Amino acid sequence: MHSSDQVRIAHISDLHFGRPTFNPLQFFSKRWLGNLNLLLTRQHQFDHTRLDTLLDLFDREGVTHVAITGDLSVTSRRREFHIAKEFVEKIRVAGMTPMVIPGNHDQYTKRAYQRQLFYRFFPSKWDSEFPFDLSKDKLTGMALSEDLWFLALDTALATSLISSQGMFSESIEQSLEKALEAIPKSARIILLNHFPFFQHDPKIKQLLRAPALKSLLQRHRNVRLYMHGHTHRQTLADLATSNLPIISDSGATVHRSHGACHIITPGKDAVDIAVFLYEDQWTKKDAKNFRW
């Protein structure tokens, strides 16, 4: 277990590893739609080569943990997960702790969701002693120090053809309440989820029961930082005036024009968050200090 002043966290998201496939079996699921989007749009918008130097940035910045908040794949194919796992393994080999949760693209088809294919490639528990499991309970967590915790949700599910919704179900809510009650009130908690809890996007892209999650966060003020992806819009926001946590959304890290990486340095009373953008190399473009 680290002391809190030794922890530095990188937040990246929506890496969308994948290559177009022309297998006719894709037409028996919504996978054909994801492939069409990849072929026509995303393979031109995304640049995965910038990930080659991302680990160098992490090393220079002294990163100890890397949070990836979902959408590692495009259509939840095994081949895509293999590529994603290779990248995550590079993080581990470099001496950092990866923490990975699924997004809606990682539960893209009913078959992948029913088989929980994502968890054949990525662990569903980050601490063997933590009582909840991402695959079974849709929640896991671990203590980074006595006063700093990670909790993570899996709110992704297989959806209809044009939907990319998630679900903060009543059972997830109950599990999260139990976990929060068991953590000392003095501890600061960082919560990971693929989906934002605010509802600024069209309904087909929203987290269902997001108001319940928002209400829970307002009750548990020791959740100080909420990391998410899904929107592909890089965002940092302090919502303390609304009794809500700081928001970190790194956007789609591999996006050519506005992908980002956030590097977070937690302290006892404040947290520093630096925003790095890729402009031929990873460059610090902004830095914020938030009381927490």
C-alpha positions as CSV (number, residue, x, y, z in Angstrom):
1,M,0.0,0.0,0.0
2,H,1.3,3.4,-1.0
3,S,1.2,6.5,1.2
4,S,-1.0,9.1,-0.4
5,D,1.9,11.4,-1.2
6,Q,3.5,8.7,-3.3
7,V,0.5,8.2,-5.6
8,R,0.2,9.7,-9.0
9,I,-2.7,8.7,-11.3
10,A,-3.0,8.9,-15.0
11,H,-6.5,9.0,-16.4
12,I,-7.1,7.9,-20.0
13,S,-10.2,6.6,-21.8
14,D,-12.0,5.5,-24.9
15,L,-9.0,4.0,-26.6
16,H,-11.1,2.1,-29.1
17,F,-8.6,-0.5,-30.3
18,G,-9.8,-2.2,-33.4
19,R,-9.5,-2.7,-37.1
20,P,-12.4,-3.0,-39.7
21,T,-13.6,-6.5,-40.3
22,F,-15.6,-7.8,-43.2
23,N,-16.8,-11.0,-41.7
24,P,-20.4,-11.5,-42.8
25,L,-21.4,-12.9,-39.3
26,Q,-21.3,-9.3,-38.1
27,F,-24.7,-8.7,-39.7
28,F,-26.3,-11.0,-37.1
29,S,-25.6,-8.4,-34.4
30,K,-25.1,-4.6,-34.2
31,R,-21.4,-5.2,-34.8
32,W,-21.8,-4.2,-38.5
33,L,-22.8,-0.7,-37.3
34,G,-19.6,-0.3,-35.2
35,N,-17.5,-1.5,-38.1
36,L,-19.1,0.9,-40.5
37,N,-18.5,3.8,-38.1
38,L,-14.9,2.7,-37.7
39,L,-14.3,2.4,-41.4
40,L,-15.9,5.7,-42.4
41,T,-15.1,7.9,-39.4
42,R,-13.2,6.7,-36.4
43,Q,-10.1,5.2,-38.1
44,H,-9.6,8.7,-39.5
45,Q,-10.3,10.5,-36.2
46,F,-8.1,8.3,-34.0
47,D,-4.3,8.0,-33.9
48,H,-3.1,5.1,-31.8
49,T,0.5,5.7,-32.5
50,R,0.5,8.5,-29.8
51,L,0.1,5.7,-27.3
52,D,3.7,4.6,-28.1
53,T,5.1,7.7,-26.2
54,L,2.4,7.8,-23.5
55,L,4.3,5.4,-21.3
56,D,7.3,7.6,-21.6
57,L,5.2,10.5,-20.3
58,F,3.9,8.4,-17.4
59,D,7.5,7.5,-16.5
60,R,8.7,11.1,-16.6
61,E,5.7,12.2,-14.5
62,G,6.2,9.4,-11.9
63,V,2.8,7.8,-12.5
64,T,2.0,4.9,-10.2
65,H,-1.6,4.0,-11.3
66,V,-3.3,4.2,-14.7
67,A,-7.1,4.4,-14.8
68,I,-8.8,3.5,-18.1
69,T,-12.5,4.4,-17.9
70,G,-13.9,2.1,-20.6
71,D,-14.3,1.6,-24.3
72,L,-11.0,-0.2,-24.9
73,S,-12.6,-1.9,-28.0
74,V,-14.9,-0.9,-30.9
75,T,-17.3,-3.9,-31.1
76,S,-16.2,-6.1,-28.2
77,R,-14.4,-8.6,-30.5
78,R,-11.8,-10.9,-29.0
79,R,-9.2,-9.5,-31.4
80,E,-9.8,-6.0,-30.2
81,F,-9.5,-7.1,-26.6
82,H,-6.2,-8.9,-27.3
83,I,-4.8,-5.6,-28.7
84,A,-6.1,-3.7,-25.7
85,K,-4.7,-6.3,-23.3
86,E,-1.3,-6.0,-24.9
87,F,-1.3,-2.2,-24.2
88,V,-2.5,-2.7,-20.6
89,E,0.2,-5.3,-20.1
90,K,2.9,-2.7,-21.2
91,I,1.6,-0.5,-18.4
92,R,2.0,-3.3,-15.9
93,V,5.5,-4.3,-17.1
94,A,6.5,-0.6,-16.8
95,G,5.8,-0.9,-13.1
96,M,2.5,0.9,-12.9
97,T,-0.9,-0.5,-11.7
98,P,-3.6,-0.5,-14.5
99,M,-7.2,-0.2,-13.4
100,V,-9.6,-1.0,-16.2
101,I,-13.4,-0.9,-16.5
102,P,-15.6,-1.6,-19.4
103,G,-17.6,0.9,-21.5
104,N,-20.6,0.4,-23.7
105,H,-18.4,-0.6,-26.7
106,D,-16.9,-3.4,-24.5
107,Q,-20.4,-4.9,-24.0
108,Y,-21.4,-4.1,-27.5
109,T,-23.3,-7.2,-28.5
110,K,-25.7,-9.4,-26.5
111,R,-23.3,-12.4,-26.8
112,A,-20.3,-10.5,-25.5
113,Y,-22.4,-9.1,-22.6
114,Q,-23.9,-12.5,-21.7
115,R,-20.5,-14.2,-21.8
116,Q,-18.9,-11.2,-20.0
117,L,-16.1,-11.5,-22.5
118,F,-14.4,-8.3,-21.3
119,Y,-13.5,-10.1,-18.0
120,R,-11.7,-12.9,-19.8
121,F,-9.1,-10.3,-20.6
122,F,-9.2,-7.9,-17.7
123,P,-9.5,-8.6,-13.9
124,S,-12.9,-8.1,-12.2
125,K,-11.3,-7.5,-8.8
126,W,-8.4,-5.2,-8.0
127,D,-7.9,-6.4,-4.4
128,S,-8.6,-10.0,-3.4
129,E,-9.9,-8.9,0.0
130,F,-12.4,-6.4,-1.5
131,P,-15.9,-8.0,-1.1
132,F,-17.3,-6.9,-4.5
133,D,-16.5,-8.1,-8.0
134,L,-17.0,-6.0,-11.2
135,S,-18.3,-8.9,-13.2
136,K,-20.8,-10.2,-10.6
137,D,-21.6,-7.1,-8.5
138,K,-20.7,-4.4,-11.1
139,L,-18.4,-2.9,-8.4
140,T,-14.9,-3.3,-7.2
141,G,-12.3,-1.2,-5.4
142,M,-9.0,-1.0,-3.5
143,A,-7.3,1.1,-0.9
144,L,-4.3,3.0,-2.2
145,S,-3.5,4.2,1.3
146,E,-5.3,4.5,4.6
147,D,-6.9,7.8,3.5
148,L,-7.3,7.2,-0.3
149,W,-9.5,4.7,-2.0
150,F,-10.5,3.7,-5.5
151,L,-14.0,2.4,-6.3
152,A,-15.1,1.4,-9.8
153,L,-18.5,0.7,-11.4
154,D,-19.5,-1.4,-14.5
155,T,-22.6,0.3,-15.7
156,A,-22.2,-0.9,-19.4
157,L,-24.7,-3.2,-21.0
158,A,-25.7,-4.5,-24.5
159,T,-28.2,-2.2,-26.1
160,S,-30.3,-1.8,-29.2
161,L,-29.0,-0.8,-32.6
162,I,-28.7,2.9,-32.1
163,S,-28.4,3.1,-28.3
164,S,-25.3,3.6,-26.2
165,Q,-26.9,3.9,-22.8
166,G,-25.7,2.6,-19.5
167,M,-27.5,1.5,-16.4
168,F,-26.9,2.5,-12.8
169,S,-29.2,-0.3,-11.5
170,E,-30.7,-0.5,-8.1
171,S,-28.5,-3.5,-7.3
172,I,-25.4,-1.4,-8.2
173,E,-26.7,1.4,-6.1
174,Q,-27.1,-0.9,-3.1
175,S,-23.6,-2.4,-3.5
176,L,-22.1,1.1,-3.8
177,E,-23.9,2.3,-0.7
178,K,-22.6,-0.8,1.3
179,A,-19.0,-0.2,0.0
180,L,-19.1,3.5,0.9
181,E,-20.5,2.8,4.4
182,A,-17.6,0.4,5.0
183,I,-14.9,2.9,4.1
184,P,-13.8,5.4,6.8
185,K,-15.5,8.7,6.5
186,S,-12.2,10.5,6.7
187,A,-10.9,8.7,3.5
188,R,-11.0,10.4,0.1
189,I,-12.6,8.3,-2.6
190,I,-12.0,8.3,-6.3
191,L,-14.9,6.8,-8.3
192,L,-14.5,5.4,-11.8
193,N,-17.4,4.9,-14.2
194,H,-17.6,4.9,-18.0
195,F,-20.6,7.2,-18.0
196,P,-21.1,10.7,-16.7
197,F,-23.8,11.2,-14.2
198,F,-25.0,14.4,-15.7
199,Q,-27.4,14.2,-18.7
200,H,-26.2,16.7,-21.3
201,D,-26.3,14.2,-24.2
202,P,-29.2,12.8,-26.1
203,K,-31.2,10.1,-24.2
204,I,-29.8,7.3,-26.3
205,K,-26.3,8.1,-24.9
206,Q,-27.2,8.6,-21.3
207,L,-26.7,6.7,-18.1
208,L,-30.1,5.4,-17.0
209,R,-30.9,6.2,-13.3
210,A,-28.2,8.9,-13.4
211,P,-30.2,11.1,-11.0
212,A,-30.0,8.2,-8.4
213,L,-26.2,8.2,-8.8
214,K,-26.0,12.0,-8.5
215,S,-28.1,11.9,-5.3
216,L,-25.9,9.2,-3.8
217,L,-22.8,11.3,-4.5
218,Q,-24.4,14.3,-2.9
219,R,-25.0,12.2,0.2
220,H,-21.4,10.7,0.3
221,R,-19.2,13.8,0.1
222,N,-16.0,11.8,0.6
223,V,-16.3,10.8,-3.0
224,R,-14.0,13.6,-4.0
225,L,-13.2,12.8,-7.6
226,Y,-15.3,11.2,-10.4
227,M,-13.5,9.8,-13.4
228,H,-15.4,9.0,-16.5
229,G,-15.2,8.7,-20.3
230,H,-17.9,8.1,-23.0
231,T,-18.4,11.7,-24.1
232,H,-15.1,12.1,-26.1
233,R,-15.0,15.6,-24.6
234,Q,-12.0,16.5,-22.4
235,T,-13.4,18.1,-19.2
236,L,-12.2,19.2,-15.8
237,A,-14.8,20.7,-13.4
238,D,-15.2,21.3,-9.7
239,L,-18.8,20.7,-8.7
240,A,-18.3,21.4,-5.0
241,T,-20.8,24.2,-5.0
242,S,-23.4,21.5,-5.9
243,N,-22.1,19.1,-3.3
244,L,-20.7,16.9,-6.0
245,P,-17.2,15.7,-6.8
246,I,-14.5,17.0,-9.1
247,I,-15.1,15.7,-12.6
248,S,-12.2,14.3,-14.7
249,D,-13.1,13.3,-18.3
250,S,-9.9,12.7,-20.4
251,G,-12.0,12.5,-23.6
252,A,-11.0,9.9,-26.2
253,T,-7.2,9.9,-25.5
254,V,-6.4,8.7,-29.1
255,H,-8.5,11.4,-30.8
256,R,-6.4,13.4,-33.2
257,S,-7.7,16.8,-32.3
258,H,-8.9,16.8,-28.7
259,G,-7.7,13.6,-27.1
260,A,-6.1,14.1,-23.7
261,C,-4.5,12.5,-20.7
262,H,-5.0,13.8,-17.1
263,I,-2.3,13.2,-14.5
264,I,-3.6,13.5,-11.0
265,T,-1.5,14.1,-7.9
266,P,-3.7,13.7,-4.7
267,G,-2.7,15.4,-1.5
268,K,-4.3,15.6,1.9
269,D,-6.4,18.7,1.4
270,A,-6.1,19.3,-2.4
271,V,-5.5,17.6,-5.7
272,D,-3.5,18.7,-8.6
273,I,-4.7,17.7,-12.1
274,A,-2.6,18.4,-15.2
275,V,-4.0,18.1,-18.7
276,F,-1.7,16.8,-21.4
277,L,-2.5,17.1,-25.1
278,Y,-0.7,15.5,-28.1
279,E,1.0,18.0,-30.4
280,D,3.7,15.9,-32.1
281,Q,4.5,15.0,-28.5
282,W,2.6,15.0,-25.2
283,T,2.6,18.5,-23.8
284,K,1.1,19.9,-20.6
285,K,-1.5,22.4,-21.7
286,D,-3.3,23.2,-18.4
287,A,-3.0,22.5,-14.7
288,K,-5.6,23.0,-11.9
289,N,-5.5,22.8,-8.1
290,F,-8.7,21.8,-6.4
291,R,-9.5,21.7,-2.7
292,W,-10.9,18.4,-1.8
